[in-house]
Each structure stands twice: as structure tokens, then as C-alpha cells.
Amino acid sequence: MASENSGPANVTVKPMKSEHLAGVMEIERESFVSPGSGKLWQRELNNPLSRNFIASIHLDTREKVIGYVNFWVIAGEIQLNSIAVKNTFRVSGIGAQLMQTLMSVAAAEGITTATLEVRASNTSAIKLYEKFNFVVKGTRKGYYDEVGEDALIMWADIGKN
Ligand SMILES: CC(C)(COP(=O)(O)OP(=O)(O)OC[C@H]1O[C@@H](n2cnc3c(N)ncnc32)[C@H](O)[C@@H]1OP(=O)(O)O)[C@@H](O)C(=O)NCCC(=O)NCCS
């Protein structure tokens, strides 16, 4: 299983632990209208279906969380629930590095399909997912309550990566 790997700008990807949650939640707050609570994240860390990784860099002796991904391995598929990169570190390959970790986990666990839902307007995320062979297979009309925005349902045949 891909537990650690190095990528752009000395970024390390590794399994998320409780000590990373403050950094994860800071990224959530700047990325989403409805960020998850600490309780929810603790539940994810304890959920046997859940896989959680962070991307981090080291500043002197301090580890700084600059991205994370959360997905479930459920019914023989990967369900990507959430991925985000700290806004000052975006478009430098860190999202792709986190997605590559998801793909490595899938390969190690013999999983060949993955699914996710994304806001139709979220072009950054859609570009990232397309890079990993996700394609739109359906739409949930008005799925996001607050603005009535559609959700795109994307699937990937991850054997192709
Ligand atoms: C979506 C997100 C995780 C992407 O992370 P990232 O680190 O910026 O992505 P990367 O740098 O790895 O880019 C991956 C690909 O997407 C493209 N991309 C990413 N953001 C883009 C943008 N704003 N405009 C155009 N292309 C973009 C990159 O160019 C790259 O493609 P390439 O290799 O062909 O050039 C990041 O924008 C983010 O955190 N957004 C807020 C949270 C969010 O919306 N998460 C998704 C829903 S859960």
C-alpha cells in the first residue's frame, strides 16, 4: 500500500493521524462552505472503510499539512469523498499526488473502479479527476441545496492508470 511517497517540492504523502486534523480542518475551512467537524474527521480515522492521507512539507522542524484526501473502499469500489489542497499550494501537482496515492491503494487492494460526485462548476477538481481517467456518467440535478447546483457523477476504470 502507498503509505509514503515523495513528489513535487519535497511534498510527502502519508496516512492521516489525529495530530494532522488541525491542519486538515484549516484547509477544509478555506475550501468548502460546509467544512467537516473534528468529530466527523475522528470518525473517519476510526472507520475501517475509510482511507485518509495527507500531503505535507517540513518547515524547520514543523510539519505543515498542505493537502488531504479522504475516500472509502466500499463494495469493491473506491468512493472519493473529499480532496483539497491549501490554496497557496494549488496547481503545483499536489492534488495529482494525492490522487496517485488513491490509485496505489486501489491497485494494492485489487480495486478497478472509482466514483465521486463533484459540483458542475468546479473546473479545477474536474480537470484533476479527468487526468485520472474519470468520466462523467450522470448528473444529480440541484444536488447542492444552497444554490441548487447540479452534481456530476464521475466514474473511473482505474485499471487504466
Ligand atoms: C481540486 C484541487 C484539489 C486540485 O488540486 P491541485 O493541487 O491544485 O491540482 P494539481 O496541481 O495536481 O492539478 C491537476 C491537474 O488539474 C489541472 N488544474 C488544477 N487546477 C486547475 C485550475 N484552477 N485551472 C486549470 N487547470 C487546473 C492542472 O493543470 C493539472 O492538469 P495537468 O497536469 O494536465 O496540467 C484544488 O483545486 C482544491 O483544493 N480545490 C478546493 C477543494 C475542492 O474543490 N475539492 C474537490 C471537491 S471535494
PDBQT file of the ligand as one rigid body, heavy atoms in Angstrom, charges set to zero:
ROOT
HETATM    1  C1  LIG A 201      -9.307  20.384  -6.818  1.00  0.00    +0.000 C 
HETATM    2  C2  LIG A 201      -7.948  20.576  -6.150  1.00  0.00    +0.000 C 
HETATM    3  C3  LIG A 201      -7.804  19.521  -5.037  1.00  0.00    +0.000 C 
HETATM    4  C4  LIG A 201      -6.839  20.355  -7.203  1.00  0.00    +0.000 C 
HETATM    5  O1  LIG A 201      -5.586  20.298  -6.547  1.00  0.00    +0.000 OA
HETATM    6  P1  LIG A 201      -4.247  20.879  -7.201  1.00  0.00    +0.000 P 
HETATM    7  O2  LIG A 201      -3.123  20.502  -6.339  1.00  0.00    +0.000 OA
HETATM    8  O3  LIG A 201      -4.411  22.317  -7.492  1.00  0.00    +0.000 OA
HETATM    9  O4  LIG A 201      -4.215  20.059  -8.579  1.00  0.00    +0.000 OA
HETATM   10  P2  LIG A 201      -2.914  19.739  -9.455  1.00  0.00    +0.000 P 
HETATM   11  O5  LIG A 201      -1.953  20.861  -9.390  1.00  0.00    +0.000 OA
HETATM   12  O6  LIG A 201      -2.423  18.373  -9.120  1.00  0.00    +0.000 OA
HETATM   13  O7  LIG A 201      -3.550  19.725 -10.925  1.00  0.00    +0.000 OA
HETATM   14  C5  LIG A 201      -4.065  18.539 -11.517  1.00  0.00    +0.000 C 
HETATM   15  C6  LIG A 201      -4.490  18.873 -12.934  1.00  0.00    +0.000 C 
HETATM   16  O8  LIG A 201      -5.614  19.745 -12.911  1.00  0.00    +0.000 OA
HETATM   17  C7  LIG A 201      -5.304  20.972 -13.550  1.00  0.00    +0.000 C 
HETATM   18  N1  LIG A 201      -5.858  22.061 -12.732  1.00  0.00    +0.000 N 
HETATM   19  C8  LIG A 201      -5.958  22.126 -11.396  1.00  0.00    +0.000 A 
HETATM   20  N2  LIG A 201      -6.485  23.319 -11.038  1.00  0.00    +0.000 NA
HETATM   21  C9  LIG A 201      -6.714  23.994 -12.185  1.00  0.00    +0.000 A 
HETATM   22  C10 LIG A 201      -7.229  25.272 -12.464  1.00  0.00    +0.000 A 
HETATM   23  N3  LIG A 201      -7.639  26.094 -11.480  1.00  0.00    +0.000 N 
HETATM   24  N4  LIG A 201      -7.330  25.667 -13.749  1.00  0.00    +0.000 NA
HETATM   25  C11 LIG A 201      -6.931  24.844 -14.748  1.00  0.00    +0.000 A 
HETATM   26  N5  LIG A 201      -6.418  23.609 -14.553  1.00  0.00    +0.000 NA
HETATM   27  C12 LIG A 201      -6.314  23.194 -13.280  1.00  0.00    +0.000 A 
HETATM   28  C13 LIG A 201      -3.802  21.071 -13.563  1.00  0.00    +0.000 C 
HETATM   29  O9  LIG A 201      -3.334  21.890 -14.602  1.00  0.00    +0.000 OA
HETATM   30  C14 LIG A 201      -3.400  19.621 -13.709  1.00  0.00    +0.000 C 
HETATM   31  O10 LIG A 201      -3.521  19.184 -15.058  1.00  0.00    +0.000 OA
HETATM   32  P3  LIG A 201      -2.195  18.995 -15.962  1.00  0.00    +0.000 P 
HETATM   33  O11 LIG A 201      -1.291  18.081 -15.213  1.00  0.00    +0.000 OA
HETATM   34  O12 LIG A 201      -2.755  18.401 -17.206  1.00  0.00    +0.000 OA
HETATM   35  O13 LIG A 201      -1.625  20.361 -16.120  1.00  0.00    +0.000 OA
HETATM   36  C15 LIG A 201      -7.775  22.024  -5.587  1.00  0.00    +0.000 C 
HETATM   37  O14 LIG A 201      -8.120  22.957  -6.589  1.00  0.00    +0.000 OA
HETATM   38  C16 LIG A 201      -8.639  22.303  -4.364  1.00  0.00    +0.000 C 
HETATM   39  O15 LIG A 201      -8.241  22.020  -3.226  1.00  0.00    +0.000 OA
HETATM   40  N6  LIG A 201      -9.853  22.851  -4.563  1.00  0.00    +0.000 N 
HETATM   41  C17 LIG A 201     -10.751  23.164  -3.434  1.00  0.00    +0.000 C 
HETATM   42  C18 LIG A 201     -11.350  21.926  -2.848  1.00  0.00    +0.000 C 
HETATM   43  C19 LIG A 201     -12.180  21.169  -3.872  1.00  0.00    +0.000 C 
HETATM   44  O16 LIG A 201     -12.928  21.745  -4.643  1.00  0.00    +0.000 OA
HETATM   45  N7  LIG A 201     -12.049  19.811  -3.848  1.00  0.00    +0.000 N 
HETATM   46  C20 LIG A 201     -12.757  18.952  -4.779  1.00  0.00    +0.000 C 
HETATM   47  C21 LIG A 201     -14.108  18.610  -4.322  1.00  0.00    +0.000 C 
HETATM   48  S1  LIG A 201     -14.085  17.511  -2.943  1.00  0.00    +0.000 SA
ENDROOT
TORSDOF 0
